Amino acid sequence: MNKKIGLFWLRDDFRLAKNNGLIEATINHDQVVVFYLFKKNTYKDQEAQKWWLSKSLLNFRKKLNDLNISLEIVETDSFKIFFDKLLKKKDFAIYWNKVYEPDYLKFDKHLSNILKDKKIHHKKFKGNALNEIDEIKKNDGAPFKVFTPFWRTAERYYIEKIPSVEKTIKKCKKKIHYFSNCIEPEKILPKNKWFKNFEKIWSPEEQTASKELQNFIKDRITNYSEGRNFPNIVGTSKLSPFIKFGQLHVETIWNECIKKKSKTIGTSKFLTEIGWREFNHSLINHFPHMLKKNYSKKFDKFPWQKNSKFLNAWKKGLTGYPIVDAGMRELYSTGWMHNRVRMIVGSFLVKHLLIDWKDGEKYFRNCLLDYSPASNVAGWQWVAGCGADAAPYFRIFNPILQGEKFDKEGEYVKKWVPELRNLSKKFIHKPWEFNDEKFILGRDYPYPIVKHEEAREKALNAFKKI
Ligand SMILES: Cc1cc2nc3c(=O)[nH]c(=O)nc-3n(C[C@H](O)[C@H](O)[C@H](O)COP(=O)(O)OP(=O)(O)OC[C@H]3O[C@@H](n4cnc5c(N)ncnc54)[C@H](O)[C@@H]3O)c2cc1C
């Protein structure tokens, strides 16, 4: 047993199961301290996630407490500043799990080198992914740019890999404190109390994640291929924030899914979606420019329009298109939006309103509990047509037809846009055709901010320019 203190740098891994870095620290050391580095700057545009993070820290601290491990939160402006100070000491060994984002991986390398020079014991472990980024490449060593061959290779690679020996966490002998000037999880909460509604819906804990996964496998996975398209029902797993914060490891998802005796198309489709997450991580690491810019450079010349009136109407769910408005209100109210509706509202912003996808990406970043740089930029660039393996720009979602197809009875719209609750199925996705003295367009619900056909024409002309 190593006499030094075992430090575990907690990032996106709020779980005990399959938390290899933390488990190793408890096996090697009698005394373990978990620390979280809170960078205010990182979270300044991630208001919703401040709530999830704060609750996760609070809940995880309780669990660790039972194992005689303290969780300490240190506020810092940069990882470098923090480690420059920490590395003046030598009474510790340090462990962490990888986060598959270029900045994190770059810092990991830098930190490992310094620790090696200083002869401080350290070990980094695989993060929340099925495969490591470098493991999945084309035969010629180049990264994949198209999803299907990527996933075919990645899936096979994962299946053939010898699984690592599963270890479990050990209770520590004595709880100690290590860092000074720590902050409490509550300090991270957003100032604006709009998140109160999240508390009724979400419970950011590892046990909840496991329970939700089991419920999904039991009740919904068989019909997932179909059910995932309809926002009026709960047809998907809603596990995304748990996965993002690591309350659930994707290997656990995989294992639980394949345990199912009768494997259905639903199971395979569901695992393919986990595959999209892997693909997105691969993309941002091989093509990091796409985190800030168009993946496809030809879009650099796209004539986006600056229109704060349109952008605000979109954010507030007041565009006059019911399915778009319902999605945007669901997002604000719950911190989550159904995938089909993410595609519809995204397409509406970039194609009907000709607003740069980066503005949409920024707003999603602020509102989504499951925000992840990889899936958000890749999702937005997929919608805008400038991403890898993206939907072509000229394929423009018609928000009326999308509504009529995927929310036939208008239940989803009525839930989030209650001012339309008295409209029949015939008018629910085109309220401008409804004529009634009790429902006045412009008073009870906005006029459409653009006309679909005109907007479509304009978008196609703009596309021709590039
Ligand atoms: C414009 C846009 C932005 C998006 N931003 C994010 C984001 O910031 N974070 C995020 O996790 N997902 C994002 N997605 C992908 C997807 O919408 C969500 O992962 C999904 O809606 C989460 O709901 P769920 O957990 O019920 O998914 P399920 O359908 O149950 O899928 C299971 C898991 O697979 C992963 N997954 C599913 N679909 C996708 C996808 N298309 N791309 C990547 N991973 C996927 C997620 O981890 C998800 O939890 C975005 C999609 C679009 C179109």
The ligand as a MOL file (V3000), in Angstrom:
LIG
                    3D

  0  0  0     0  0            999 V3000
M  V30 BEGIN CTAB
M  V30 COUNTS 53 58 0 0 0
M  V30 BEGIN ATOM
M  V30 1 C -28.5120 20.4250 -33.1290 0
M  V30 2 C -28.2190 19.2400 -32.2220 0
M  V30 3 C -27.4930 19.4270 -31.0500 0
M  V30 4 C -27.2180 18.3450 -30.2080 0
M  V30 5 N -26.4950 18.5680 -29.0600 0
M  V30 6 C -26.1850 17.5150 -28.2620 0
M  V30 7 C -25.4120 17.7020 -27.0810 0
M  V30 8 O -24.9340 18.8040 -26.7730 0
M  V30 9 N -25.1880 16.6220 -26.2940 0
M  V30 10 C -25.6670 15.3730 -26.6060 0
M  V30 11 O -25.4440 14.4250 -25.8340 0
M  V30 12 N -26.3610 15.1740 -27.7270 0
M  V30 13 C -26.6450 16.1950 -28.5640 0
M  V30 14 N -27.3810 15.9780 -29.6930 0
M  V30 15 C -27.7270 14.5950 -30.0760 0
M  V30 16 C -29.0850 14.0680 -29.5790 0
M  V30 17 O -30.0920 14.9880 -29.8670 0
M  V30 18 C -29.1140 13.7590 -28.0750 0
M  V30 19 O -28.0010 12.9720 -27.7220 0
M  V30 20 C -30.3760 12.9970 -27.6990 0
M  V30 21 O -31.5160 13.7240 -28.0580 0
M  V30 22 C -30.3900 12.7290 -26.2110 0
M  V30 23 O -31.5820 12.1150 -25.8250 0
M  V30 24 P -31.6130 10.6110 -25.3200 0
M  V30 25 O -30.6240 10.4320 -24.2240 0
M  V30 26 O -33.0240 10.2730 -25.0230 0
M  V30 27 O -31.1070 9.8400 -26.5920 0
M  V30 28 P -31.2820 8.3180 -27.0420 0
M  V30 29 O -31.9830 8.3340 -28.3400 0
M  V30 30 O -31.8490 7.5100 -25.9620 0
M  V30 31 O -29.7790 7.8680 -27.3400 0
M  V30 32 C -28.9090 7.3140 -26.3430 0
M  V30 33 C -27.6400 8.1100 -26.2450 0
M  V30 34 O -26.9310 8.0850 -27.4730 0
M  V30 35 C -26.3000 9.3490 -27.6940 0
M  V30 36 N -26.9100 9.9640 -28.8820 0
M  V30 37 C -28.1710 9.8200 -29.3370 0
M  V30 38 N -28.3380 10.4930 -30.4940 0
M  V30 39 C -27.1600 11.0730 -30.7610 0
M  V30 40 C -26.6920 11.9010 -31.8230 0
M  V30 41 N -27.4630 12.2420 -32.8580 0
M  V30 42 N -25.4130 12.3410 -31.7710 0
M  V30 43 C -24.5970 11.9840 -30.7550 0
M  V30 44 N -24.9790 11.1970 -29.7220 0
M  V30 45 C -26.2450 10.7500 -29.7260 0
M  V30 46 C -26.5720 10.2000 -26.4750 0
M  V30 47 O -25.4980 10.0370 -25.5680 0
M  V30 48 C -27.8520 9.5780 -25.9520 0
M  V30 49 O -28.0610 9.8030 -24.5730 0
M  V30 50 C -27.6730 17.0530 -30.5550 0
M  V30 51 C -28.4000 16.8760 -31.7350 0
M  V30 52 C -28.6700 17.9520 -32.5580 0
M  V30 53 C -29.4540 17.7340 -33.8100 0
M  V30 END ATOM
M  V30 BEGIN BOND
M  V30 1 1 1 2
M  V30 2 1 2 3
M  V30 3 2 2 52
M  V30 4 2 3 4
M  V30 5 1 4 5
M  V30 6 1 4 50
M  V30 7 2 5 6
M  V30 8 1 6 7
M  V30 9 1 6 13
M  V30 10 2 7 8
M  V30 11 1 7 9
M  V30 12 1 9 10
M  V30 13 2 10 11
M  V30 14 1 10 12
M  V30 15 2 12 13
M  V30 16 1 13 14
M  V30 17 1 14 15
M  V30 18 1 14 50
M  V30 19 1 15 16
M  V30 20 1 16 17
M  V30 21 1 16 18
M  V30 22 1 18 19
M  V30 23 1 18 20
M  V30 24 1 20 21
M  V30 25 1 20 22
M  V30 26 1 22 23
M  V30 27 1 23 24
M  V30 28 2 24 25
M  V30 29 1 24 26
M  V30 30 1 24 27
M  V30 31 1 27 28
M  V30 32 2 28 29
M  V30 33 1 28 30
M  V30 34 1 28 31
M  V30 35 1 31 32
M  V30 36 1 32 33
M  V30 37 1 33 34
M  V30 38 1 33 48
M  V30 39 1 34 35
M  V30 40 1 35 36
M  V30 41 1 35 46
M  V30 42 1 36 37
M  V30 43 1 36 45
M  V30 44 2 37 38
M  V30 45 1 38 39
M  V30 46 1 39 40
M  V30 47 2 39 45
M  V30 48 1 40 41
M  V30 49 2 40 42
M  V30 50 1 42 43
M  V30 51 2 43 44
M  V30 52 1 44 45
M  V30 53 1 46 47
M  V30 54 1 46 48
M  V30 55 1 48 49
M  V30 56 2 50 51
M  V30 57 1 51 52
M  V30 58 1 52 53
M  V30 END BOND
M  V30 END CTAB
M  END
